[in-house]
Amino acid sequence: MQIYVNNPLLIDGLKFDLRIYVLIYGCDPMRIYLYEEGLARFATELYERAKKRNLKDNYVHLTNYAINKNNKKFVFNTSEHSMHVGHKRSLSSIYGFLQARGVNIALIKQKI
């Protein structure tokens, strides 16, 4: 079961999720490697709290690339040098965005 978060952290008014890559190399001893880069996937419509009238608006509530790429508002990244814009961004650009707003990125990575 998954719980819907009604007050999510937004970037540019959009919901997003983080795609983080992990390798579990062993169990005894436990060895886990976290890849430094990843992706952030964004919804393509500005977030509004879930209400009866907008529950089926997938572009507001879902961040899946397979869904949002079909929205006429979807912005593709055209260069590896502009991974801080668009609806699919680099994880490092999100960390930079958050760090500029006072978020402790080292602590976030530790919690992950």
C-alpha positions as CSV (number, residue, x, y, z in Angstrom):
1,M,0.0,0.0,0.0
2,Q,1.2,3.5,-0.8
3,I,0.1,6.7,0.9
4,Y,-0.5,9.8,-1.2
5,V,1.5,12.8,0.1
6,N,-0.8,15.8,0.1
7,N,2.0,18.4,0.9
8,P,4.9,17.3,-1.3
9,L,8.2,19.2,-1.8
10,L,7.8,21.0,-5.1
11,I,10.3,22.4,-7.5
12,D,9.0,25.1,-9.9
13,G,5.5,24.2,-8.6
14,L,5.8,20.6,-9.9
15,K,5.8,17.3,-8.1
16,F,8.9,15.2,-8.7
17,D,10.5,11.9,-7.8
18,L,14.1,10.8,-7.6
19,R,15.4,7.8,-9.5
20,I,18.4,6.6,-7.5
21,Y,20.6,3.7,-8.5
22,V,21.8,1.2,-5.9
23,L,23.9,-1.9,-6.1
24,I,23.7,-4.5,-3.3
25,Y,27.0,-6.3,-3.7
26,G,26.8,-8.7,-0.8
27,C,24.7,-9.6,2.2
28,D,27.3,-11.0,4.7
29,P,28.9,-8.6,5.1
30,M,26.3,-6.2,3.7
31,R,27.8,-4.0,1.0
32,I,25.7,-1.4,-0.7
33,Y,26.9,1.1,-3.3
34,L,25.0,4.2,-4.2
35,Y,25.7,5.6,-7.7
36,E,26.4,9.3,-7.4
37,E,24.2,10.4,-10.4
38,G,20.5,9.7,-11.0
39,L,17.4,11.3,-12.3
40,A,14.6,13.5,-11.2
41,R,11.3,13.0,-13.0
42,F,8.8,15.8,-13.0
43,A,5.0,16.1,-13.4
44,T,4.2,18.4,-16.3
45,E,1.3,20.4,-14.8
46,L,1.5,22.6,-11.7
47,Y,0.6,20.8,-8.5
48,E,-2.8,21.2,-6.9
49,R,-3.8,19.3,-3.8
50,A,-5.7,16.2,-4.7
51,K,-9.4,17.0,-4.9
52,K,-12.3,15.1,-6.5
53,R,-12.2,17.3,-9.6
54,N,-8.5,16.7,-10.4
55,L,-7.8,13.2,-9.1
56,K,-7.6,11.8,-12.6
57,D,-5.2,14.5,-13.9
58,N,-2.2,12.3,-14.3
59,Y,0.0,15.2,-15.5
60,V,-0.5,16.9,-12.0
61,H,-0.2,13.9,-9.7
62,L,2.2,11.4,-11.5
63,T,5.8,11.9,-12.3
64,N,6.2,8.8,-14.7
65,Y,8.1,9.7,-17.8
66,A,6.0,7.3,-19.8
67,I,2.9,9.4,-19.0
68,N,4.3,12.9,-19.0
69,K,6.2,12.7,-22.2
70,N,2.8,12.7,-23.9
71,N,1.9,16.1,-22.5
72,K,2.4,19.0,-25.0
73,K,4.1,20.9,-22.1
74,F,6.8,18.2,-21.7
75,V,10.3,19.8,-22.0
76,F,13.1,17.6,-23.2
77,N,16.6,18.3,-22.2
78,T,18.6,19.0,-25.3
79,S,22.1,19.1,-23.7
80,E,24.0,17.4,-20.9
81,H,25.0,20.9,-19.9
82,S,21.3,21.9,-19.2
83,M,20.3,19.1,-16.8
84,H,18.7,21.6,-14.4
85,V,15.7,22.4,-16.6
86,G,13.0,20.3,-18.2
87,H,10.9,17.5,-16.9
88,K,13.7,15.0,-16.6
89,R,16.7,16.4,-14.7
90,S,19.9,15.1,-13.2
91,L,20.0,14.1,-9.5
92,S,23.0,16.4,-9.1
93,S,21.1,19.4,-10.3
94,I,18.4,18.7,-7.7
95,Y,21.0,18.4,-5.0
96,G,22.4,21.7,-6.1
97,F,19.0,23.3,-6.1
98,L,18.3,22.0,-2.6
99,Q,21.7,22.9,-1.3
100,A,21.3,26.5,-2.5
101,R,18.2,26.6,-0.3
102,G,20.0,25.4,2.8
103,V,19.3,21.7,2.7
104,N,22.1,19.5,4.1
105,I,22.8,17.2,1.1
106,A,25.3,15.1,3.0
107,L,22.6,14.3,5.5
108,I,20.1,13.5,2.8
109,K,22.6,11.0,1.2
110,Q,23.3,9.5,4.6
111,K,19.5,8.9,5.1
112,I,19.2,7.4,1.7
